[in-house]
Amino acid sequence: MAEYLAAPVANDWGFFVGRYLGFCAVFIPIAQGGQKRLTW
């Protein structure tokens, strides 16, 4: 039973972490580019 409950949670966390890392990979360079534009 615990394995049955843990598997979807692990999948959700993997999905969430993957989305978070993907978001950071896209957002951080954009944010840094925006900061560079503001400082220039």
C-alpha positions in Angstrom: 0.0 0.0 0.0 2.8 2.4 0.9 4.5 1.7 -2.4 1.2 2.3 -4.3 0.9 5.7 -2.6 4.6 6.6 -2.9 4.9 5.9 -6.6 2.5 8.7 -7.8 4.0 11.1 -5.3 7.5 10.4 -6.6 6.3 10.9 -10.1 4.6 14.2 -9.1 7.8 15.4 -7.4 9.9 14.4 -10.5 7.5 16.3 -12.7 7.5 19.3 -10.4 11.3 19.4 -10.1 11.6 19.0 -13.8 9.2 21.9 -14.4 11.0 24.0 -11.8 14.4 23.4 -13.3 13.1 24.0 -16.8 11.5 27.3 -15.5 14.8 28.4 -13.9 16.7 27.5 -17.1 14.4 29.7 -19.1 13.6 32.5 -16.6 17.0 33.2 -15.1 18.8 34.2 -18.3 15.7 36.4 -19.2 15.8 38.0 -15.8 19.6 38.6 -16.1 19.1 40.0 -19.6 16.5 42.3 -18.3 18.8 43.5 -15.5 21.5 44.1 -18.0 19.1 46.2 -20.1 18.0 48.2 -17.1 21.6 48.9 -16.1 22.6 50.0 -19.6 
